[in-house]
């Protein structure tokens, strides 16, 4: 079977609009033309993709499956276009990027590696910072792009959802809390923690949440990066508060347990901010688009609420 990219884009437009006419308009097509293309797509798929009713169009199970794969395919295509297009533009310059610990360790590095490999004349000044300080730094012009937990409500800043990540309590499989599927962070504080370096934004956040709970944080050891933190957790030293995106390989392998936190702050939207007056075709905007369209990042934004974080390969 063979799928047309235009048909898949139309399919996604109909999913987002909830009806054929609006989806067709979004793709600058007539409704009859869109209907013809949709019928061809359903023929290729070998199954109806929508349930049609007076209230609109909803996905069938086959349609839901196609939507998931189309998201990944179109995101991959966008990422490819960004990277290949950079060669033609012969970009040159330097970009200043500020990021909190979760986004830096869970998402940014693979995107950064591909971008720098494809653009030998571009340098990136990458620094870690607390989420609370990043929006202000972008506003003042101290950096070009910021990625942090939370959302900036500022008329001078352009704010876009980057990724969705969840903080979990990582524990050795034989830890007393390992049998618990969910726990309040305050209850975990009666146990020892492995923490990031004292200067890291992750530790500052952990310390703040512990203070808000009215309990002391029992730090057994500070480690300089997440790889070291996870190693110490696997060795049985203690618990750690880490992003699921960072712990996922160990969680898949069963070398540690991820205990969900009942606290609302554990589910975090990571946002990317740039200045509103930044040039639309400028270097920072082009790099921001590469970051936003990384397939691993876009997959977190399309995960259904309540769905399991990890899926089988």
PyMOL commands that set and color helices and strands:
alter all, ss='L'
color gray80, all
select helices_A, chain A and resi 5-17+20-26+31-45+61-89+101-118+131-140+185-188+201-213+226-234+244-253+264-266+283-292+295-302
alter helices_A, ss='H'
color red, helices_A
select strands_A, chain A and resi 50-53+56-59+93-99+122-128+145-149+157-171+182-183+193-196+219-223+240-243+257-261+267-275
alter strands_A, ss='S'
color yellow, strands_A
deselect
rebuild
show_as cartoon
